[in-house]
Amino acid sequence: MADDRSRSAFFSGKRGAEFLEHFDPARTPRHVAVIMDGNGRWAAKRGLPRIAGHRAGAKAVREAIAAAIELGISCLTIYSFSSENWRRSKDEVQGLMALFVEVLERELVQLERLDVRVKVLGRMSELPDATRTSFARAEERTAGNRTMTLCVALNYGGRGEVADAVRGIAADVAAGVLDPGAVDEDLISSRLYTAGLPDPDLVVRTSGEMRISNFLLWQIAYAELWVTSVLWPDFRRNDLLKAVVDFQARTRRFGTSQ
């Protein structure tokens, strides 16, 4: 985690300095999950094709990764492509799949330098060969990195994830290698795509939309939600800092009355 001097240099300007006054390094959320929304609207406002919004959104991802490391966040999950996004136009989907490869190939060296581990959440087998191969290579090359885990939710759906976990458990029960009485919340968590990672403490959604969109449904049971009207391509480092500071000001009760 960065020290005070590093953070002050990174979150520069009056706005950053104001937020840093209220930032407590000891209370940084371990896991922040982001629903990146607004790429299409950002492009439409500028009379640009939707893929231009996605390209601008990729720059915001780079900014968020750097900011998360400065804040000491150990896991950052970004919702890149949902299982429902296949319903979009063929041109947009193909453009996105190609963009994933382009951006990942370009940023991989930097991710290695930053000691970031890449992990894909979703049904990778259904992705185009080039996209699947690129992400598999990134996972392999960054497997030993420890500063932060970047989870890329790709061809991801929360209900599908739970269904996959339950299907695997049912198969083990049918094979006689698992006692049905042993099925509990911990076991289900161990079969999810996020097995071994802490549940998100904070969920950030951009563009002002007030919904979860089938994202990490099991894992965010007690996560704090923070919604901003900022469109994702306009999301900057101080926006993430603001979200974390707001999170730190809340009292998390986990179902208790205290």
C-alpha positions as CSV (number, residue, x, y, z in Angstrom):
1,M,0.0,0.0,0.0
2,A,1.2,3.5,-0.8
3,D,2.3,5.9,1.9
4,D,0.8,9.4,2.6
5,R,3.3,11.2,0.4
6,S,2.6,8.9,-2.5
7,R,-1.2,9.2,-2.2
8,S,-1.0,13.0,-1.9
9,A,1.0,13.1,-5.2
10,F,-1.3,10.7,-6.9
11,F,-4.7,12.2,-5.8
12,S,-3.6,15.7,-6.6
13,G,-5.6,18.9,-6.8
14,K,-7.9,20.5,-4.3
15,R,-10.6,17.8,-4.7
16,G,-8.2,15.0,-4.1
17,A,-6.7,16.8,-1.1
18,E,-10.1,17.3,0.5
19,F,-11.0,13.6,0.2
20,L,-7.6,12.5,1.5
21,E,-8.3,14.5,4.7
22,H,-11.0,12.0,5.5
23,F,-9.3,8.8,4.2
24,D,-8.2,6.2,6.8
25,P,-5.7,3.7,5.4
26,A,-6.6,1.3,8.2
27,R,-10.2,1.0,7.0
28,T,-9.7,0.6,3.3
29,P,-12.2,-2.0,1.8
30,R,-10.4,-5.2,0.8
31,H,-12.6,-5.8,-2.3
32,V,-14.3,-3.2,-4.5
33,A,-16.5,-4.3,-7.3
34,V,-17.5,-1.9,-10.1
35,I,-20.4,-2.0,-12.5
36,M,-19.0,0.1,-15.3
37,D,-22.0,1.7,-16.9
38,G,-22.4,4.6,-19.4
39,N,-20.0,3.9,-22.2
40,G,-22.8,4.0,-24.8
41,R,-24.3,7.2,-23.5
42,W,-20.9,8.8,-23.3
43,A,-20.4,8.1,-27.0
44,A,-23.9,9.1,-28.0
45,K,-23.5,12.5,-26.3
46,R,-20.5,13.1,-28.6
47,G,-22.0,11.7,-31.8
48,L,-19.6,8.8,-31.7
49,P,-20.1,5.1,-32.3
50,R,-20.6,3.0,-29.2
51,I,-17.2,1.3,-29.6
52,A,-15.6,4.7,-29.0
53,G,-17.3,4.8,-25.6
54,H,-15.8,1.4,-24.8
55,R,-12.4,2.6,-25.8
56,A,-12.7,5.6,-23.5
57,G,-13.9,3.2,-20.8
58,A,-10.8,1.2,-21.1
59,K,-8.8,4.2,-20.1
60,A,-10.9,4.6,-17.1
61,V,-10.2,1.0,-16.1
62,R,-6.4,1.8,-16.2
63,E,-7.1,4.8,-13.9
64,A,-9.2,2.7,-11.5
65,I,-6.5,0.1,-11.2
66,A,-3.8,2.6,-10.4
67,A,-6.1,4.3,-7.8
68,A,-7.0,1.0,-6.2
69,I,-3.4,0.2,-5.7
70,E,-2.7,3.6,-4.2
71,L,-5.5,3.1,-1.7
72,G,-4.4,-0.4,-0.7
73,I,-7.4,-2.2,-2.2
74,S,-6.4,-5.9,-2.5
75,C,-9.1,-6.9,-5.0
76,L,-10.8,-4.9,-7.7
77,T,-13.6,-6.6,-9.8
78,I,-14.8,-4.9,-13.0
79,Y,-18.0,-5.9,-14.8
80,S,-16.8,-6.0,-18.4
81,F,-19.3,-8.1,-20.3
82,S,-22.4,-9.8,-18.9
83,S,-23.9,-13.0,-20.2
84,E,-26.8,-10.8,-21.4
85,N,-24.6,-8.6,-23.4
86,W,-24.5,-11.1,-26.3
87,R,-27.9,-9.7,-27.2
88,R,-26.3,-6.5,-28.4
89,S,-25.6,-5.9,-32.1
90,K,-23.2,-8.3,-33.7
91,D,-20.9,-5.4,-34.7
92,E,-20.7,-4.1,-31.1
93,V,-20.1,-7.6,-29.6
94,Q,-17.3,-8.3,-32.2
95,G,-15.8,-4.9,-31.5
96,L,-15.8,-5.5,-27.8
97,M,-14.2,-8.9,-28.1
98,A,-11.5,-7.5,-30.3
99,L,-11.0,-4.5,-27.9
100,F,-10.6,-6.8,-24.9
101,V,-7.7,-8.5,-26.7
102,E,-6.1,-5.3,-27.9
103,V,-6.3,-3.6,-24.5
104,L,-5.1,-6.7,-22.6
105,E,-2.1,-7.2,-24.9
106,R,-1.2,-3.5,-24.5
107,E,-1.6,-3.4,-20.8
108,L,-0.2,-6.7,-19.7
109,V,3.4,-5.5,-19.2
110,Q,2.1,-2.7,-17.0
111,L,0.0,-5.1,-15.0
112,E,3.0,-7.2,-14.4
113,R,5.0,-4.2,-13.4
114,L,2.3,-3.2,-10.9
115,D,2.3,-6.8,-9.5
116,V,-1.4,-7.2,-10.4
117,R,-2.9,-10.7,-10.8
118,V,-5.5,-11.1,-13.5
119,K,-8.4,-13.5,-12.8
120,V,-11.4,-14.0,-15.1
121,L,-14.9,-14.6,-13.6
122,G,-17.3,-16.1,-16.1
123,R,-17.8,-18.9,-18.7
124,M,-14.6,-18.5,-20.6
125,S,-15.4,-21.6,-22.8
126,E,-18.1,-19.6,-24.6
127,L,-15.8,-16.7,-25.6
128,P,-14.2,-16.4,-29.0
129,D,-10.9,-18.2,-29.3
130,A,-8.7,-15.1,-29.5
131,T,-10.4,-13.5,-26.5
132,R,-10.2,-16.7,-24.4
133,T,-6.6,-17.3,-25.3
134,S,-5.6,-13.7,-24.5
135,F,-7.1,-13.8,-21.0
136,A,-5.8,-17.3,-20.3
137,R,-2.3,-16.0,-21.1
138,A,-2.8,-13.0,-18.9
139,E,-3.9,-15.2,-16.0
140,E,-0.9,-17.5,-16.4
141,R,1.6,-14.7,-16.7
142,T,0.3,-12.8,-13.6
143,A,-0.5,-15.8,-11.4
144,G,2.3,-15.1,-9.0
145,N,1.5,-11.4,-8.5
146,R,0.4,-10.3,-5.1
147,T,-0.2,-6.5,-4.8
148,M,-3.7,-6.7,-6.1
149,T,-6.1,-9.1,-7.9
150,L,-7.9,-7.7,-10.8
151,C,-11.0,-9.8,-11.5
152,V,-12.5,-9.3,-14.9
153,A,-16.2,-10.4,-15.0
154,L,-16.4,-11.6,-18.6
155,N,-19.4,-13.5,-20.0
156,Y,-20.6,-13.3,-16.5
157,G,-24.0,-13.6,-14.9
158,G,-24.7,-13.9,-11.2
159,R,-27.5,-16.4,-11.5
160,G,-25.5,-18.5,-14.0
161,E,-22.6,-18.5,-11.5
162,V,-24.8,-19.9,-8.7
163,A,-26.2,-22.4,-11.2
164,D,-22.7,-23.6,-12.1
165,A,-21.8,-24.0,-8.5
166,V,-25.0,-25.9,-7.6
167,R,-24.6,-28.1,-10.7
168,G,-21.1,-29.1,-9.6
169,I,-22.3,-29.8,-6.0
170,A,-25.2,-31.9,-7.3
171,A,-22.8,-33.9,-9.5
172,D,-20.6,-34.7,-6.4
173,V,-23.7,-35.7,-4.4
174,A,-24.9,-38.0,-7.2
175,A,-21.4,-39.5,-7.4
176,G,-21.5,-40.2,-3.7
177,V,-18.4,-38.1,-3.0
178,L,-20.3,-35.4,-1.1
179,D,-22.9,-35.8,1.7
180,P,-25.9,-33.5,1.1
181,G,-25.7,-32.6,4.8
182,A,-22.3,-31.0,4.1
183,V,-23.8,-28.5,1.7
184,D,-23.7,-25.1,3.5
185,E,-22.9,-21.5,2.6
186,D,-19.2,-22.0,2.9
187,L,-19.3,-24.9,0.5
188,I,-21.3,-23.0,-2.1
189,S,-18.9,-20.0,-1.8
190,S,-16.0,-22.4,-2.5
191,R,-17.6,-23.4,-5.8
192,L,-18.2,-19.9,-7.1
193,Y,-15.9,-18.2,-9.6
194,T,-14.6,-16.0,-6.8
195,A,-13.5,-18.9,-4.6
196,G,-10.6,-17.9,-2.3
197,L,-11.3,-14.2,-2.6
198,P,-13.0,-12.0,0.0
199,D,-16.6,-10.9,-0.7
200,P,-16.9,-7.3,-2.0
201,D,-17.1,-4.7,0.7
202,L,-18.1,-1.9,-1.7
203,V,-20.0,-2.0,-5.0
204,V,-19.6,1.1,-7.2
205,R,-22.1,1.8,-10.0
206,T,-21.6,4.6,-12.5
207,S,-24.1,6.5,-14.7
208,G,-26.7,6.8,-11.9
209,E,-28.5,3.6,-12.6
210,M,-30.0,2.0,-9.4
211,R,-29.8,-1.7,-10.0
212,I,-27.4,-4.6,-9.5
213,S,-27.7,-6.1,-13.0
214,N,-27.1,-9.7,-12.1
215,F,-23.7,-8.9,-10.7
216,L,-22.1,-11.0,-7.9
217,L,-25.5,-11.8,-6.4
218,W,-24.2,-14.2,-3.8
219,Q,-21.1,-12.3,-2.8
220,I,-22.6,-8.8,-2.3
221,A,-25.1,-9.8,0.3
222,Y,-23.6,-7.3,2.8
223,A,-21.7,-5.0,0.5
224,E,-22.2,-1.3,0.7
225,L,-23.5,0.4,-2.5
226,W,-22.3,3.7,-3.9
227,V,-23.9,5.1,-7.0
228,T,-22.6,8.1,-9.0
229,S,-24.1,9.9,-12.0
230,V,-20.6,10.0,-13.6
231,L,-20.5,8.0,-16.8
232,W,-17.8,5.3,-16.7
233,P,-15.4,6.9,-19.3
234,D,-15.4,10.1,-17.1
235,F,-14.6,8.1,-13.9
236,R,-11.3,9.3,-12.5
237,R,-9.1,8.5,-9.6
238,N,-10.7,11.0,-7.3
239,D,-14.1,9.4,-7.9
240,L,-12.8,6.1,-6.5
241,L,-11.2,7.9,-3.6
242,K,-14.6,9.6,-2.9
243,A,-16.4,6.3,-3.0
244,V,-13.9,4.8,-0.5
245,V,-14.1,7.8,1.8
246,D,-17.9,7.6,1.8
247,F,-17.7,3.8,2.5
248,Q,-15.4,4.5,5.5
249,A,-18.0,6.9,7.0
250,R,-20.7,4.2,7.1
251,T,-21.4,1.8,10.0
252,R,-21.6,-1.8,8.7
253,R,-24.0,-3.8,10.8
254,F,-24.2,-7.1,9.0
255,G,-27.8,-7.6,10.1
256,T,-27.3,-6.5,13.8
257,S,-28.9,-3.5,15.4
258,Q,-25.7,-2.1,16.8
